[in-house]
C-alpha cells in the first residue's frame, strides 16, 4: 500500500489548525514532515490522527510537554493504537481526575468567591476549608 502524503495546507484544512501550529508541533517533535521532490514540506496522512490526539489532550488541559512525553515512545509518523492509548490514559488518569475535581469544586462553590479574590478567608471551601492556612501565619499563603 502506497503512503499518502498531504501538504501542510491540506493538514491544516483537515485538522482545523493553522499552518503555524503545525510547524510549532513539528519544532516540538510532536509530528514530523518530510520534503518532497520540490522541497515542499509534506506529512504522512497518519499525522491527522496524531494531531487529533494532541488537540484532544490540550483541550482537556494536558500540558504540551506531557503530551510530547506520552508520544515520545513511538515514531512521529505513527499514531497511538489501543495499547498505546491505554498506556497514555493510565499515565494521565490521576492528574485529569484531580483537575476534574478542582474544576467541579470551583463550579459548584464559585458563587462564594465572588468579590473575595484572595481565596484565603476563613470560610473559603475551595482552598482553605476550616481555615487550615491560618497555621502557616498571616498574609497570602498561596502565592
ChimeraX attribute file (.defattr): number of C-alpha atoms within 10 A of each C-alpha:
attribute: neighborCount
match mode: 1-to-1
recipient: residues
	/A:1	3
	/A:2	4
	/A:3	8
	/A:4	10
	/A:5	18
	/A:6	18
	/A:7	17
	/A:8	19
	/A:9	15
	/A:10	15
	/A:11	22
	/A:12	17
	/A:13	12
	/A:14	11
	/A:15	17
	/A:16	11
	/A:17	14
	/A:18	14
	/A:19	16
	/A:20	11
	/A:21	11
	/A:22	21
	/A:23	17
	/A:24	13
	/A:25	17
	/A:26	14
	/A:27	11
	/A:28	13
	/A:29	15
	/A:30	25
	/A:31	26
	/A:32	20
	/A:33	20
	/A:34	12
	/A:35	11
	/A:36	12
	/A:37	7
	/A:38	6
	/A:39	8
	/A:40	12
	/A:41	17
	/A:42	19
	/A:43	23
	/A:44	19
	/A:45	17
	/A:46	17
	/A:47	22
	/A:48	18
	/A:49	14
	/A:50	18
	/A:51	20
	/A:52	14
	/A:53	17
	/A:54	21
	/A:55	17
	/A:56	11
	/A:57	16
	/A:58	14
	/A:59	10
	/A:60	12
	/A:61	12
	/A:62	17
	/A:63	12
	/A:64	16
	/A:65	11
	/A:66	15
	/A:67	18
	/A:68	16
	/A:69	12
	/A:70	19
	/A:71	23
	/A:72	12
	/A:73	10
	/A:74	11
	/A:75	13
	/A:76	18
	/A:77	15
	/A:78	16
	/A:79	20
	/A:80	18
	/A:81	9
	/A:82	9
	/A:83	9
	/A:84	15
	/A:85	15
	/A:86	12
	/A:87	14
	/A:88	17
	/A:89	13
	/A:90	11
	/A:91	13
	/A:92	16
	/A:93	12
	/A:94	11
	/A:95	13
	/A:96	15
	/A:97	11
	/A:98	11
	/A:99	15
	/A:100	13
	/A:101	12
	/A:102	14
	/A:103	13
	/A:104	12
	/A:105	14
	/A:106	16
	/A:107	10
	/A:108	11
	/A:109	14
	/A:110	14
	/A:111	10
	/A:112	14
	/A:113	16
	/A:114	8
	/A:115	7
	/A:116	11
	/A:117	8
	/A:118	12
	/A:119	17
	/A:120	22
	/A:121	18
	/A:122	14
	/A:123	14
	/A:124	18
	/A:125	18
	/A:126	16
	/A:127	18
	/A:128	17
	/A:129	13
	/A:130	12
	/A:131	14
	/A:132	11
	/A:133	18
	/A:134	15
	/A:135	7
	/A:136	9
	/A:137	8
	/A:138	9
	/A:139	11
	/A:140	13
	/A:141	13
	/A:142	10
	/A:143	4
